[in-house]
Amino acid sequence: MATASRSVFLLMVNGQVESAQFPEYDDLYCKYCFVYGQDWAPTAGLEEGISQITSKSQDVRQALVWNFPIDVTFKSTNPYGWPQIVLSVYGPDVFGNDVVRGYGAMHVPFSPGRHKRTIPMFVPESTSKLQKFTSWFMGRRPEYTDPKVVAQGEGREVTRVRSQGFVTLLFNVVTKDMRKLGYDTGPSDTQGVSGPSPPQSFPQ
């Protein structure tokens, strides 16, 4: 049992879904969830959440500010399947229906420390003008039944998408006991100090 406990490392992630830029839209909210490999398991915190609805700021940036907290801890025996965060942004259309305004995903930063990342978002596109008109008229825009498909890539190449908006995230990343398993994540394995890029054996 002692040998098994030494083979486990921890990844602690907190921060926030800070803000977004969607020039064409207002009154948006954001959902997040994590996607990770089979060797990973959450041990504390929340692996998914939904923010409040926010309106654009009145300054020149016209940012949508959520400051919605993220706080989760994972354990794993293997860095393969390193967690990704998947974001989905929704808001009302002209008929008052909630429709998707953007999807995006990225890996949690590999190195400990504080990180700020801006994720480009996209939406699926109808494949024909008739479908576009029908989806607009019926108030049903193309969207994924499971947003986690955004992080998997399988089948994504056959989906037409259009870039739309950006979401900014803040991460505070702390790892524990990775060095014992031979993974160098930086000068400190427990302090959350920024380090160099991860080794090439880490998954992409």
C-alpha positions as CSV (number, residue, x, y, z in Angstrom):
1,M,0.0,0.0,0.0
2,A,2.9,2.4,0.8
3,T,4.4,1.7,-2.6
4,A,1.1,2.6,-4.3
5,S,0.8,5.9,-2.4
6,R,4.3,6.9,-3.5
7,S,3.3,6.4,-7.1
8,V,0.5,9.0,-7.0
9,F,1.1,12.8,-7.6
10,L,-1.3,15.7,-7.1
11,L,-2.3,18.6,-9.4
12,M,-4.1,21.4,-7.6
13,V,-5.7,24.1,-9.8
14,N,-7.5,27.2,-8.6
15,G,-8.2,30.5,-10.3
16,Q,-11.1,31.9,-12.2
17,V,-12.9,32.3,-15.5
18,E,-12.1,36.0,-15.6
19,S,-13.7,37.7,-18.6
20,A,-14.7,37.4,-22.3
21,Q,-14.8,39.4,-25.4
22,F,-17.8,38.8,-27.7
23,P,-18.3,42.1,-29.6
24,E,-21.6,41.0,-31.2
25,Y,-23.3,39.6,-28.1
26,D,-24.3,40.6,-24.5
27,D,-25.9,39.0,-21.4
28,L,-23.8,35.8,-21.6
29,Y,-22.9,33.1,-19.1
30,C,-20.2,30.4,-19.1
31,K,-20.0,26.8,-18.2
32,Y,-16.8,24.9,-17.6
33,C,-15.9,21.2,-17.1
34,F,-12.7,19.2,-17.1
35,V,-11.7,16.3,-19.4
36,Y,-8.9,14.0,-18.3
37,G,-7.4,10.6,-18.9
38,Q,-8.3,7.2,-17.3
39,D,-5.5,7.4,-14.7
40,W,-6.8,10.7,-13.3
41,A,-9.4,11.2,-10.6
42,P,-10.7,14.4,-8.9
43,T,-10.1,14.3,-5.1
44,A,-11.4,17.7,-4.0
45,G,-13.3,20.8,-5.4
46,L,-15.6,20.9,-8.4
47,E,-14.9,19.6,-11.9
48,E,-17.7,21.6,-13.5
49,G,-19.6,24.8,-12.9
50,I,-21.9,27.5,-14.4
51,S,-21.4,31.2,-13.9
52,Q,-23.8,34.1,-13.5
53,I,-25.2,36.0,-16.5
54,T,-23.1,39.2,-17.1
55,S,-23.5,42.3,-19.3
56,K,-20.8,44.2,-21.1
57,S,-18.8,46.7,-19.1
58,Q,-19.4,50.4,-19.9
59,D,-15.8,51.2,-20.8
60,V,-14.1,51.0,-24.2
61,R,-13.2,47.3,-23.7
62,Q,-16.8,46.2,-23.4
63,A,-15.6,43.2,-21.6
64,L,-18.0,40.6,-20.1
65,V,-16.6,40.0,-16.6
66,W,-17.5,36.9,-14.6
67,N,-14.6,36.3,-12.2
68,F,-16.1,32.9,-11.7
69,P,-13.9,30.7,-9.4
70,I,-12.2,27.4,-10.4
71,D,-11.0,25.1,-7.6
72,V,-10.2,21.4,-8.1
73,T,-7.6,18.9,-7.2
74,F,-6.7,15.8,-9.2
75,K,-4.6,12.8,-8.4
76,S,-2.9,10.5,-11.0
77,T,-0.2,7.9,-11.5
78,N,0.6,9.0,-15.1
79,P,0.7,12.4,-16.8
80,Y,-0.9,11.0,-19.9
81,G,-4.4,12.5,-20.2
82,W,-3.4,15.7,-18.5
83,P,-6.6,17.6,-17.6
84,Q,-8.1,20.0,-20.1
85,I,-10.7,22.7,-19.2
86,V,-13.6,23.0,-21.7
87,L,-15.6,26.2,-21.8
88,S,-19.0,26.8,-23.3
89,V,-20.5,30.3,-23.5
90,Y,-24.3,30.8,-23.9
91,G,-26.6,33.8,-24.4
92,P,-30.1,34.7,-25.7
93,D,-30.9,35.0,-29.4
94,V,-33.5,37.4,-30.9
95,F,-36.2,35.0,-29.9
96,G,-35.1,34.8,-26.3
97,N,-33.7,31.2,-26.6
98,D,-30.4,30.3,-25.0
99,V,-28.0,29.4,-27.8
100,V,-24.3,28.6,-27.7
101,R,-22.0,31.6,-28.5
102,G,-18.7,29.8,-28.3
103,Y,-16.7,26.7,-27.4
104,G,-13.1,26.4,-26.4
105,A,-10.6,24.2,-24.6
106,M,-7.0,24.1,-23.3
107,H,-4.8,22.0,-21.1
108,V,-4.2,23.1,-17.6
109,P,-0.7,24.6,-17.6
110,F,2.0,22.0,-16.9
111,S,4.3,24.2,-14.9
112,P,3.5,25.3,-11.3
113,G,2.7,29.0,-10.8
114,R,0.3,31.7,-11.9
115,H,-0.8,31.7,-15.5
116,K,-3.1,33.9,-17.5
117,R,-4.5,32.4,-20.8
118,T,-6.8,33.7,-23.5
119,I,-8.7,31.0,-25.3
120,P,-10.1,31.6,-28.8
121,M,-13.7,30.4,-29.0
122,F,-15.6,28.9,-32.0
123,V,-19.1,27.8,-32.9
124,P,-20.2,24.9,-35.2
125,E,-21.5,26.1,-38.6
126,S,-24.4,24.7,-40.6
127,T,-23.1,23.0,-43.8
128,S,-25.6,24.7,-46.2
129,K,-27.4,28.0,-46.7
130,L,-30.7,26.2,-46.3
131,Q,-29.7,24.7,-42.9
132,K,-28.4,28.1,-41.8
133,F,-31.7,29.7,-42.6
134,T,-33.7,26.9,-41.1
135,S,-31.7,27.0,-37.9
136,W,-32.1,30.8,-37.6
137,F,-35.8,30.6,-38.3
138,M,-36.4,27.8,-35.9
139,G,-34.2,29.4,-33.2
140,R,-32.0,26.3,-33.1
141,R,-28.3,26.8,-33.8
142,P,-25.9,24.0,-34.3
143,E,-24.3,22.9,-31.0
144,Y,-22.6,19.8,-29.6
145,T,-24.7,17.5,-27.5
146,D,-21.7,16.9,-25.2
147,P,-19.3,19.9,-25.0
148,K,-16.4,17.5,-24.0
149,V,-16.1,16.5,-27.6
150,V,-14.3,19.9,-28.0
151,A,-11.3,18.5,-26.0
152,Q,-11.1,15.1,-27.8
153,G,-10.6,16.0,-31.4
154,E,-12.0,12.7,-32.7
155,G,-14.5,13.6,-35.5
156,R,-13.9,17.3,-35.1
157,E,-12.2,17.4,-38.5
158,V,-15.6,16.9,-40.2
159,T,-17.3,19.7,-38.3
160,R,-17.3,23.2,-39.9
161,V,-16.6,25.9,-37.3
162,R,-16.3,29.6,-37.2
163,S,-14.1,31.6,-34.8
164,Q,-16.1,33.8,-32.4
165,G,-14.9,35.6,-29.3
166,F,-12.3,35.0,-26.6
167,V,-12.3,34.0,-22.9
168,T,-9.6,34.8,-20.5
169,L,-8.7,32.5,-17.6
170,L,-6.4,32.8,-14.6
171,F,-4.8,29.7,-13.2
172,N,-2.8,29.0,-10.0
173,V,-1.2,25.6,-10.4
174,V,0.5,23.6,-7.7
175,T,1.9,20.1,-8.2
176,K,3.0,17.6,-5.5
177,D,5.2,14.6,-5.7
178,M,5.8,14.7,-9.4
179,R,9.5,15.0,-8.9
180,K,9.5,11.6,-7.0
181,L,8.1,10.0,-10.2
182,G,10.9,11.6,-12.4
183,Y,8.9,14.5,-13.8
184,D,10.7,17.9,-13.6
185,T,8.0,20.6,-13.4
186,G,10.3,23.4,-12.2
187,P,12.4,24.5,-9.3
188,S,9.8,23.5,-6.7
189,D,7.4,20.7,-6.7
190,T,5.1,21.9,-3.9
191,Q,5.4,25.7,-3.9
192,G,3.6,26.6,-7.1
193,V,6.6,28.4,-8.5
194,S,6.8,29.0,-12.2
195,G,9.2,26.6,-14.0
196,P,10.4,25.7,-17.5
197,S,8.3,24.1,-20.1
198,P,7.3,20.5,-19.4
199,P,9.2,17.6,-20.9
200,Q,8.2,16.4,-24.3
201,S,6.8,13.1,-22.9
202,F,3.9,15.1,-21.5
203,P,0.7,14.7,-23.6
204,Q,-0.6,17.3,-25.9
